[in-house]
Amino acid sequence: MTLPIFPTAIVGSLPQPEWLIDRAKLAGQFPPRTRAKELWRVAPAYLDEAQRDATRLAIAAQEAVGLDIIGDGEISRESYSNHFANALDGIDLDNPGKALDRSGEPVYVPRIVGPIRRRHAVGVETVELLRSLTDRPIKFTVPGPFTMSQQAQDDYYGSQAAAGMDYAAAVNEEVRDLLAAGADIVQLDEPYMQARPEQAREYGVAALNKALEGIDGKSCVHICFGYAALIHARPEGYSFLPELSGACCDQISIETAQSNLDCTVLESLSDKDILLGVLDLSTPEVEDVETIKNRVLKAVCHMDFNRIVLAPDCGMKYLPPESAYGKLRNMVLAAQELRLEFSKD
């Protein structure tokens, strides 16, 4: 990949079109852990075509605002995790289980009844579509093994750690195929490392390293406080972040905007590139360019600016489209101004 300093990217999701999915119903519940076909507005016979068309529009919109790294926007998924997690062997799709969401509420989740194995590639067709529609670097997201093991009812292993390691093997196979299909970066989403730090210290990094073992390509790990539209309170710091210095990923994606994070923690991750969350997703208000630049400059005090990628705090799926793309547009303008200022230095 050839990128400028302060490159720009999305984290994962973008707003899905109202004609494709029932956005009000989507926002009125926790992110689905099992399949939620009732959310789609398009008849099953035409859904795949509609999702591909919506993905084309999302790619074009990202290019129009000037992003350097393009994603699929997770347009064809009900949530960041359920599409992959429910495509694996070892899951009883007809009889889901229950587990506590990070909010403490019980939700339906995949029920593990046998060995977790990847049956087939899950995201390759979307990566191939993405690769065919842009010549810019592309990124694709996969739920991480620790988070999937926390978002499941285990009726087979008797150990979340054991389940996590088999999830990791399945993710490793998927990452290899995604890179071979043309992805430049593959991101593993691990929000539950922040939500459940004690369990993460037990086996989270080991599972993550197994998921990325032998990978010949750039990898990113996203760790966050949850969707701003659903989880409103933000602590002042991460409960699990310095521990990722022991992970074999190349990049770490973090939030700083809504939480006003103390960026001193970045000093503990000196060997990682940082996908720096500089867009507050708790409000549809579009930040001005200067506000975004100041959020970047807070991080520059604690790390090499050459390792910073500008991004939203988290996925943007719950924002109005005009707000999401307005925020991204100003983020791109902020990056352009920062490049001019730092190139002078």
Sequence and secondary structure as in RCSB ss.txt:
>XXXX:A:sequence
MTLPIFPTAIVGSLPQPEWLIDRAKLAGQFPPRTRAKELWRVAPAYLDEAQRDATRLAIAAQEAVGLDIIGDGEI
SRESYSNHFANALDGIDLDNPGKALDRSGEPVYVPRIVGPIRRRHAVGVETVELLRSLTDRPIKFTVPGPFTMSQ
QAQDDYYGSQAAAGMDYAAAVNEEVRDLLAAGADIVQLDEPYMQARPEQAREYGVAALNKALEGIDGKSCVHICF
GYAALIHARPEGYSFLPELSGACCDQISIETAQSNLDCTVLESLSDKDILLGVLDLSTPEVEDVETIKNRVLKAV
CHMDFNRIVLAPDCGMKYLPPESAYGKLRNMVLAAQELRLEFSKD
>XXXX:A:secstr
    SS BB  S     TTTB HHHHHTS   SS  GGGB S HHHHHHHHHHHHHHHHHHHHHHT SBB  TTT
T SSTTHHHHTTEEEE TTS EEEE TTS EEEE EEEEEEEE S SSHHHHHHHHHH SS BEEEEE HHHHHH
TSEESSSS HHHHHHHHHHHHHHHHHHHHHTT SEEEEE THHHH HHHIIIIIHHHHHHHTTT  SEEEEE  S
  TTT     SS SSSGGGGGS  SEEEEE TTTT  GGGGGGGTTSEEEEE S TTS     HHHHHHHHHHHH
TTS GGGEEEE SS  TTS HHHHHHHHHHHHHHHHHHHHHHHH 
